[in-house]
Amino acid sequence: MQNLAKWISSLKSRFFNSHSHTKLFSVIPVSIAGAFLTGVCLSLLFAACISPIFTNTHLANASIPTSQLIAQKASVLRFGYQKSAILIKAKGVLEKRLKPEGVDVKWIEFQAGPQLLEAMNVGSIDFGHAGESPPIFAQAAGANITYIAGIAPTPAGSAVLVPKNSPIKSVTDLKGKKIAFQKGSSAHYLLLKILEKSGLKYSEIQPVYLPPADARAAFVKGSLDAWVIWDPFYAAAEKSANARVLIDGAKITNQGGYYLASRTFATKNPQTIKSVLEEIKKLDDWSNKNKDQVAATLAPVLGIDLDIMKRATQRKNFGVMPINENLIAEQQKVADTFYQLKLIPKQINVRDAMLTPQQYAAFSPKI
């Protein structure tokens, strides 16, 4: 239990110290002034000064193929990850695969998908994973990201939790109640679908937007009526946060998550992405057959009890899926849901954040 408290505390510290400053937009005002004659004179003077340098550079690069000038392969893969998918880091398989290809791996941790994609948009990471909802919010805000592959759904790995002694017995009892979740996360979408199925409107609850560590603290303190969360936070709360499961995601939604990358990185580094997806697939195939070993590997890495990790691992489906028309159609439904509720500022077409079929064919794993 002591280890669990340290784990939650470290998550909170990392979030506020490292990622709270990240923004999806920055606006830089530009002013243009000056008389026409002055501008012409300065331009001629500048051109005269730099022309020898430009000429030399041009000649020096004349023997280099244009494709190499345009697309230089990255020597580092900055991989953003969350606690829900830390196994690939713990196993070290990417380092072994990419080192001979001249690529180092740098791991950067995030509490949830929205923060991860904010970092991707501003160029702090190249590749990462998130649930179905964060890419929708990111795209609506103009983020330059693209979908790389799908992640197998684990609907039973997320749930709405209430205190054990709570009078809330059904979803309809959530009317007017304070419910915490990470805004723009898979928990957000799960709650929307649960409310919809029970005949409640989103406007009939009190949403409390909190990242996992803060939500847990508020839940334990008794400041919330309910908390929507995913594993391993969910399993940890079941064990030690006096929580009762009101409803989980089984039979509510079958949406999975996604691996994503900055469009620039994806376009310039298809071979690196191919290698990464192949290693993810191999690890996922092994994990589905060895869930107890997965739990035993992750428990000490995360600093939480083995039985908590076993609970989370047993209800997880491991798998990577190529982007196809079915996934695109399902993701469009998610986007439309958020837009209809005015939770994103504009309607989006998720296909605009996709690559071409030829690009996907070049690196997608064979299923």
C-alpha positions as CSV (number, residue, x, y, z in Angstrom):
1,M,0.0,0.0,0.0
2,Q,2.9,2.3,0.7
3,N,4.3,1.6,-2.8
4,L,0.9,2.5,-4.2
5,A,0.9,5.9,-2.5
6,K,4.4,6.6,-3.8
7,W,3.2,5.7,-7.3
8,I,0.2,8.0,-7.3
9,S,2.4,10.8,-5.8
10,S,5.1,10.5,-8.4
11,L,2.5,10.6,-11.2
12,K,1.1,13.9,-9.9
13,S,4.5,15.4,-9.5
14,R,5.5,14.4,-13.1
15,F,2.4,15.8,-14.5
16,F,2.6,19.2,-12.9
17,N,6.3,19.6,-13.1
18,S,6.8,18.5,-16.7
19,H,3.6,18.8,-18.7
20,S,1.3,21.4,-17.3
21,H,2.8,24.1,-19.4
22,T,2.2,22.4,-22.7
23,K,-0.3,24.1,-25.0
24,L,-1.8,23.2,-28.3
25,F,-1.6,26.7,-29.7
26,S,0.8,29.7,-29.6
27,V,0.0,32.9,-31.3
28,I,2.8,35.2,-32.3
29,P,1.7,38.7,-33.6
30,V,3.6,39.9,-36.7
31,S,3.8,43.5,-37.7
32,I,5.0,44.8,-41.1
33,A,6.2,48.4,-41.6
34,G,8.5,50.3,-43.8
35,A,8.5,52.4,-47.0
36,F,8.7,50.7,-50.4
37,L,12.0,52.3,-51.4
38,T,13.7,51.4,-48.2
39,G,12.6,47.8,-48.4
40,V,13.9,47.5,-52.0
41,C,17.3,48.9,-51.0
42,L,17.6,46.6,-48.0
43,S,16.6,43.6,-50.1
44,L,19.2,44.3,-52.7
45,L,21.9,44.8,-50.1
46,F,20.9,41.6,-48.3
47,A,20.9,39.6,-51.6
48,A,24.3,40.9,-52.5
49,C,25.7,39.9,-49.1
50,I,24.3,36.3,-49.1
51,S,24.6,35.4,-52.7
52,P,28.1,33.8,-52.5
53,I,27.1,31.8,-49.4
54,F,23.9,30.6,-51.1
55,T,25.8,29.7,-54.3
56,N,28.4,27.7,-52.3
57,T,25.8,25.8,-50.3
58,H,23.9,25.1,-53.5
59,L,27.0,23.7,-55.2
60,A,28.0,21.7,-52.1
61,N,24.5,20.0,-52.0
62,A,24.3,19.5,-55.8
63,S,25.6,15.9,-55.5
64,I,23.1,15.0,-52.7
65,P,19.9,13.3,-53.9
66,T,16.8,15.6,-53.4
67,S,15.1,12.8,-51.3
68,Q,17.8,12.9,-48.8
69,L,17.7,16.7,-48.5
70,I,13.9,16.6,-47.9
71,A,13.6,13.5,-45.6
72,Q,16.5,13.0,-43.2
73,K,15.8,9.9,-41.1
74,A,15.5,10.6,-37.4
75,S,18.3,9.2,-35.1
76,V,16.1,9.3,-32.0
77,L,12.5,8.1,-31.4
78,R,10.8,10.0,-28.6
79,F,8.2,7.6,-27.4
80,G,5.4,9.0,-25.2
81,Y,3.8,6.4,-23.0
82,Q,1.2,6.0,-20.2
83,K,1.1,3.5,-17.3
84,S,-1.4,1.5,-19.2
85,A,1.2,0.5,-21.8
86,I,4.5,0.5,-20.0
87,L,5.4,-3.1,-20.8
88,I,7.1,-2.2,-24.1
89,K,9.5,0.1,-22.2
90,A,10.0,-2.5,-19.4
91,K,10.9,-5.2,-21.9
92,G,13.4,-3.1,-23.8
93,V,12.5,-4.6,-27.1
94,L,12.5,-1.4,-29.1
95,E,16.1,-0.5,-28.1
96,K,17.2,-4.0,-29.2
97,R,15.4,-3.6,-32.6
98,L,16.2,0.0,-33.4
99,K,19.8,0.3,-32.2
100,P,21.2,-1.6,-35.2
101,E,19.1,0.7,-37.4
102,G,20.8,3.7,-36.0
103,V,17.9,4.9,-33.8
104,D,17.9,5.5,-30.1
105,V,14.8,5.5,-28.0
106,K,13.8,8.2,-25.5
107,W,10.9,7.5,-23.2
108,I,8.6,10.3,-21.9
109,E,5.8,9.5,-19.5
110,F,2.3,11.1,-19.4
111,Q,-0.7,10.7,-17.1
112,A,-3.2,10.5,-20.0
113,G,-3.7,10.8,-23.7
114,P,-4.6,14.5,-23.9
115,Q,-1.3,15.6,-22.3
116,L,0.6,13.2,-24.5
117,L,-0.9,14.6,-27.7
118,E,-0.4,18.2,-26.6
119,A,3.3,17.3,-26.3
120,M,3.3,15.6,-29.7
121,N,1.7,18.7,-31.3
122,V,4.4,21.0,-30.0
123,G,7.2,18.7,-31.1
124,S,8.2,17.2,-27.8
125,I,7.6,13.6,-28.8
126,D,7.3,11.7,-32.1
127,F,5.2,8.6,-31.3
128,G,2.8,7.5,-28.6
129,H,-0.6,6.0,-27.8
130,A,-3.9,7.2,-26.5
131,G,-7.6,6.2,-26.3
132,E,-10.1,7.0,-29.0
133,S,-11.0,10.5,-27.7
134,P,-7.7,12.4,-27.3
135,P,-7.0,12.4,-31.1
136,I,-10.5,13.9,-31.7
137,F,-9.8,16.8,-29.4
138,A,-6.3,17.3,-30.7
139,Q,-7.5,17.3,-34.3
140,A,-10.3,19.8,-33.5
141,A,-7.6,22.1,-32.0
142,G,-5.5,21.9,-35.2
143,A,-2.8,19.5,-34.0
144,N,-0.5,18.1,-36.7
145,I,-0.9,14.4,-35.7
146,T,-1.7,11.3,-37.6
147,Y,-3.1,7.8,-36.8
148,I,-0.6,5.0,-37.2
149,A,-2.4,1.8,-36.0
150,G,-5.3,0.7,-33.8
151,I,-5.1,-0.8,-30.3
152,A,-7.3,-3.7,-29.4
153,P,-10.3,-2.7,-27.2
154,T,-10.4,-3.5,-23.5
155,P,-13.9,-2.3,-22.5
156,A,-13.8,-4.1,-19.1
157,G,-10.6,-2.2,-18.3
158,S,-12.5,1.1,-17.5
159,A,-15.3,1.8,-15.1
160,V,-17.4,4.3,-13.2
161,L,-16.5,4.0,-9.5
162,V,-18.4,5.2,-6.5
163,P,-17.6,5.1,-2.8
164,K,-18.5,1.8,-1.2
165,N,-21.1,3.4,1.1
166,S,-22.5,5.6,-1.6
167,P,-26.3,5.7,-2.0
168,I,-25.8,5.6,-5.8
169,K,-27.0,2.2,-7.0
170,S,-27.7,2.8,-10.7
171,V,-26.5,5.1,-13.5
172,T,-29.7,7.1,-13.3
173,D,-28.7,8.0,-9.7
174,L,-25.8,10.0,-11.2
175,K,-28.2,12.8,-12.1
176,G,-26.9,16.0,-10.6
177,K,-23.8,14.3,-9.2
178,K,-20.1,15.4,-9.4
179,I,-18.3,13.0,-11.6
180,A,-14.5,13.2,-12.2
181,F,-12.7,12.2,-15.3
182,Q,-9.9,13.4,-17.6
183,K,-11.4,15.7,-20.2
184,G,-11.0,14.4,-23.7
185,S,-10.0,11.0,-22.6
186,S,-11.4,7.5,-23.2
187,A,-13.1,7.9,-19.8
188,H,-14.9,10.9,-21.1
189,Y,-16.3,9.0,-24.1
190,L,-17.2,6.0,-21.9
191,L,-19.2,8.2,-19.6
192,L,-21.1,9.8,-22.6
193,K,-22.1,6.4,-23.8
194,I,-23.2,5.2,-20.4
195,L,-25.3,8.3,-19.8
196,E,-26.8,7.9,-23.3
197,K,-27.7,4.3,-22.7
198,S,-29.4,5.2,-19.4
199,G,-31.4,8.1,-20.8
200,L,-29.4,10.8,-19.0
201,K,-28.1,13.9,-20.6
202,Y,-24.6,15.2,-20.2
203,S,-26.0,18.5,-19.0
204,E,-27.7,16.6,-16.1
205,I,-24.4,15.8,-14.4
206,Q,-21.6,17.9,-12.9
207,P,-18.4,17.1,-14.8
208,V,-15.2,17.6,-12.8
209,Y,-12.2,17.6,-15.2
210,L,-9.2,16.0,-13.3
211,P,-6.2,14.0,-14.4
212,P,-6.0,10.5,-12.7
213,A,-3.8,11.3,-9.7
214,D,-5.9,14.4,-8.7
215,A,-9.1,12.5,-9.3
216,R,-8.0,9.7,-7.0
217,A,-7.1,12.2,-4.3
218,A,-10.5,13.9,-4.5
219,F,-12.3,10.6,-4.6
220,V,-10.5,9.3,-1.5
221,K,-11.2,12.6,0.2
222,G,-14.9,12.3,-0.4
223,S,-15.1,15.3,-2.7
224,L,-16.7,13.4,-5.6
225,D,-19.8,11.3,-6.2
226,A,-18.2,9.2,-8.9
227,W,-15.0,8.7,-10.9
228,V,-14.5,7.3,-14.4
229,I,-11.1,5.7,-14.8
230,W,-9.1,3.1,-16.6
231,D,-6.5,0.4,-15.5
232,P,-4.2,0.2,-13.7
233,F,-5.7,3.2,-11.8
234,Y,-9.1,1.4,-11.8
235,A,-7.6,-1.8,-10.3
236,A,-5.7,0.2,-7.7
237,A,-8.9,2.0,-6.6
238,E,-10.8,-1.2,-6.3
239,K,-8.1,-2.5,-4.0
240,S,-7.3,0.5,-1.8
241,A,-9.6,3.5,-2.4
242,N,-12.8,2.2,-0.9
243,A,-14.3,2.1,-4.3
244,R,-17.3,0.1,-5.7
245,V,-17.9,-0.5,-9.4
246,L,-21.1,1.1,-10.5
247,I,-20.7,0.0,-14.1
248,D,-17.8,-1.0,-16.4
249,G,-17.3,-0.5,-20.1
250,A,-18.2,-4.1,-21.1
251,K,-21.2,-4.0,-23.5
252,I,-21.1,-0.2,-23.5
253,T,-18.4,0.6,-26.1
254,N,-16.0,-1.5,-28.0
255,Q,-13.6,1.3,-29.0
256,G,-9.9,0.7,-28.7
257,G,-7.1,3.2,-28.6
258,Y,-4.5,4.3,-31.2
259,Y,-0.9,4.6,-31.8
260,L,-0.2,8.1,-33.2
261,A,2.7,10.1,-34.5
262,S,3.5,13.6,-35.7
263,R,2.7,13.7,-39.4
264,T,6.2,14.9,-40.2
265,F,7.8,11.9,-38.3
266,A,5.5,9.4,-39.9
267,T,6.2,10.7,-43.4
268,K,10.0,10.8,-43.0
269,N,10.5,7.6,-41.0
270,P,8.2,4.8,-42.3
271,Q,10.9,2.1,-41.7
272,T,11.3,3.1,-38.0
273,I,7.5,3.0,-37.6
274,K,7.4,-0.4,-39.3
275,S,10.0,-1.8,-36.9
276,V,8.1,-0.3,-33.9
277,L,4.8,-1.8,-34.9
278,E,6.4,-5.2,-35.6
279,E,7.9,-5.3,-32.1
280,I,4.6,-4.1,-30.5
281,K,2.7,-6.9,-32.3
282,K,5.2,-9.6,-31.2
283,L,5.0,-8.4,-27.6
284,D,1.2,-8.2,-27.7
285,D,1.0,-11.8,-29.0
286,W,3.2,-13.0,-26.2
287,S,1.3,-10.9,-23.6
288,N,-2.1,-12.4,-24.4
289,K,-0.6,-15.9,-23.7
290,N,1.4,-14.9,-20.6
291,K,-0.7,-12.5,-18.6
292,D,0.7,-13.6,-15.2
293,Q,4.2,-13.0,-16.4
294,V,3.1,-9.6,-17.7
295,A,1.8,-8.7,-14.2
296,A,4.9,-10.0,-12.5
297,T,7.1,-7.8,-14.8
298,L,5.0,-4.7,-14.4
299,A,4.3,-4.8,-10.6
300,P,7.8,-3.8,-9.5
301,V,8.2,-1.4,-12.4
302,L,5.1,0.5,-11.4
303,G,5.7,0.0,-7.7
304,I,2.2,-1.5,-7.0
305,D,1.0,-4.7,-5.5
306,L,1.2,-7.8,-7.7
307,D,-2.5,-8.7,-7.1
308,I,-3.5,-5.2,-8.3
309,M,-1.4,-5.7,-11.5
310,K,-2.9,-9.2,-12.0
311,R,-6.4,-7.8,-11.8
312,A,-5.7,-5.1,-14.4
313,T,-3.8,-7.5,-16.7
314,Q,-6.4,-10.2,-16.7
315,R,-9.0,-8.0,-18.2
316,K,-6.7,-6.4,-20.8
317,N,-6.7,-7.4,-24.5
318,F,-3.3,-6.9,-26.1
319,G,-3.2,-6.3,-29.8
320,V,-2.3,-3.9,-32.6
321,M,-4.6,-3.5,-35.7
322,P,-4.0,-1.9,-39.1
323,I,-6.0,1.2,-39.8
324,N,-8.9,0.3,-42.1
325,E,-12.3,1.6,-43.1
326,N,-14.1,0.1,-40.1
327,L,-11.8,1.8,-37.6
328,I,-12.1,5.1,-39.5
329,A,-16.0,4.8,-39.4
330,E,-16.0,4.0,-35.7
331,Q,-13.7,6.9,-34.9
332,Q,-15.9,9.3,-36.9
333,K,-18.8,8.3,-34.6
334,V,-16.7,9.4,-31.7
335,A,-15.9,12.7,-33.3
336,D,-19.6,13.3,-34.2
337,T,-20.6,12.5,-30.6
338,F,-18.3,15.1,-29.1
339,Y,-19.3,17.7,-31.7
340,Q,-23.0,17.2,-31.2
341,L,-22.5,17.9,-27.5
342,K,-20.4,21.0,-28.3
343,L,-17.4,19.5,-26.5
344,I,-15.2,20.3,-29.5
345,P,-15.2,23.6,-31.3
346,K,-15.9,22.4,-34.8
347,Q,-17.0,19.3,-36.7
348,I,-14.0,17.3,-38.0
349,N,-13.4,14.6,-40.6
350,V,-11.1,12.0,-39.0
351,R,-9.9,11.0,-42.4
352,D,-8.1,14.3,-42.6
353,A,-5.8,13.0,-39.9
354,M,-5.1,9.7,-41.7
355,L,-2.2,8.7,-44.0
356,T,-2.7,7.3,-47.5
357,P,-3.5,3.6,-48.0
358,Q,-0.1,3.2,-49.6
359,Q,1.6,4.6,-46.6
360,Y,-0.3,2.3,-44.2
361,A,0.5,-0.7,-46.4
362,A,4.2,0.1,-46.2
363,F,4.5,-0.2,-42.4
364,S,1.3,-1.9,-41.0
365,P,1.7,-5.3,-39.3
366,K,0.4,-8.3,-41.0
367,I,-2.5,-9.7,-39.0
